[in-house]
Amino acid sequence: MLANLAGLPAIAIPTGTAEGSHLPVGYQLMADLWCEEELLAFAQRVI
């Protein structure tokens, strides 16, 4: 939510569930202003 308020590009990547609790786990990545291409390229490498 902070990324939306600040106008920063952000993406959430689900990575699975926590052992024992079955709660969802993931990464939230944020980048500097006007760095959407770098953020998406990095997120694609993580997946």
PyRosetta script that sets phi, psi and omega in degrees:
from pyrosetta import init, pose_from_sequence

init()
pose = pose_from_sequence("MLANLAGLPAIAIPTGTAEGSHLPVGYQLMADLWCEEELLAFAQRVI")
pose.set_psi(1, -33.9)
pose.set_omega(1, -179.6)
pose.set_phi(2, -63.6)
pose.set_psi(2, -34.6)
pose.set_omega(2, 178.5)
pose.set_phi(3, -62.5)
pose.set_psi(3, -40.3)
pose.set_omega(3, 178.7)
pose.set_phi(4, -63.3)
pose.set_psi(4, -43.0)
pose.set_omega(4, -179.0)
pose.set_phi(5, -66.7)
pose.set_psi(5, -35.0)
pose.set_omega(5, -178.7)
pose.set_phi(6, -87.2)
pose.set_psi(6, -10.9)
pose.set_omega(6, -178.4)
pose.set_phi(7, 77.7)
pose.set_psi(7, 21.1)
pose.set_omega(7, -179.6)
pose.set_phi(8, -89.2)
pose.set_psi(8, 147.0)
pose.set_omega(8, 174.7)
pose.set_phi(9, -72.7)
pose.set_psi(9, 137.9)
pose.set_omega(9, -179.6)
pose.set_phi(10, -148.3)
pose.set_psi(10, 156.8)
pose.set_omega(10, 177.5)
pose.set_phi(11, -146.7)
pose.set_psi(11, 142.6)
pose.set_omega(11, 176.2)
pose.set_phi(12, -109.6)
pose.set_psi(12, 131.5)
pose.set_omega(12, -178.1)
pose.set_phi(13, -120.0)
pose.set_psi(13, 113.8)
pose.set_omega(13, 177.1)
pose.set_phi(14, -70.9)
pose.set_psi(14, 139.4)
pose.set_omega(14, -178.7)
pose.set_phi(15, -120.2)
pose.set_psi(15, -3.9)
pose.set_omega(15, 179.0)
pose.set_phi(16, 138.3)
pose.set_psi(16, -150.1)
pose.set_omega(16, 179.8)
pose.set_phi(17, -127.6)
pose.set_psi(17, 155.0)
pose.set_omega(17, 178.6)
pose.set_phi(18, -75.0)
pose.set_psi(18, 141.7)
pose.set_omega(18, 179.3)
pose.set_phi(19, -65.3)
pose.set_psi(19, 135.0)
pose.set_omega(19, 176.0)
pose.set_phi(20, 85.9)
pose.set_psi(20, -32.1)
pose.set_omega(20, -176.4)
pose.set_phi(21, -109.1)
pose.set_psi(21, -18.3)
pose.set_omega(21, -179.1)
pose.set_phi(22, 61.3)
pose.set_psi(22, 21.2)
pose.set_omega(22, 175.4)
pose.set_phi(23, -80.8)
pose.set_psi(23, 145.3)
pose.set_omega(23, -179.7)
pose.set_phi(24, -68.9)
pose.set_psi(24, 143.5)
pose.set_omega(24, 178.8)
pose.set_phi(25, -127.8)
pose.set_psi(25, 144.6)
pose.set_omega(25, 178.8)
pose.set_phi(26, -165.8)
pose.set_psi(26, -179.5)
pose.set_omega(26, 177.7)
pose.set_phi(27, -110.7)
pose.set_psi(27, 145.3)
pose.set_omega(27, 168.2)
pose.set_phi(28, -120.0)
pose.set_psi(28, 118.4)
pose.set_omega(28, -178.5)
pose.set_phi(29, -107.2)
pose.set_psi(29, 139.7)
pose.set_omega(29, 178.1)
pose.set_phi(30, -130.9)
pose.set_psi(30, 151.3)
pose.set_omega(30, -179.2)
pose.set_phi(31, -132.4)
pose.set_psi(31, 171.2)
pose.set_omega(31, 176.0)
pose.set_phi(32, -70.2)
pose.set_psi(32, 164.8)
pose.set_omega(32, 176.7)
pose.set_phi(33, -54.6)
pose.set_psi(33, 140.2)
pose.set_omega(33, 175.8)
pose.set_phi(34, 64.9)
pose.set_psi(34, 23.0)
pose.set_omega(34, 179.3)
pose.set_phi(35, -114.8)
pose.set_psi(35, 34.0)
pose.set_omega(35, -177.8)
pose.set_phi(36, -60.7)
pose.set_psi(36, -41.4)
pose.set_omega(36, -178.1)
pose.set_phi(37, -62.6)
pose.set_psi(37, -42.1)
pose.set_omega(37, 178.4)
pose.set_phi(38, -64.9)
pose.set_psi(38, -41.8)
pose.set_omega(38, 179.6)
pose.set_phi(39, -62.4)
pose.set_psi(39, -47.2)
pose.set_omega(39, -179.5)
pose.set_phi(40, -65.9)
pose.set_psi(40, -37.9)
pose.set_omega(40, 177.8)
pose.set_phi(41, -64.0)
pose.set_psi(41, -43.3)
pose.set_omega(41, 178.4)
pose.set_phi(42, -64.9)
pose.set_psi(42, -44.0)
pose.set_omega(42, 179.3)
pose.set_phi(43, -61.2)
pose.set_psi(43, -37.1)
pose.set_omega(43, 179.6)
pose.set_phi(44, -67.1)
pose.set_psi(44, -35.8)
pose.set_omega(44, 177.3)
pose.set_phi(45, -69.1)
pose.set_psi(45, -33.1)
pose.set_omega(45, -179.9)
pose.set_phi(46, -69.5)
pose.set_psi(46, -36.7)
pose.set_omega(46, -178.0)
pose.set_phi(47, -71.1)
pose.dump_pdb("model.pdb")
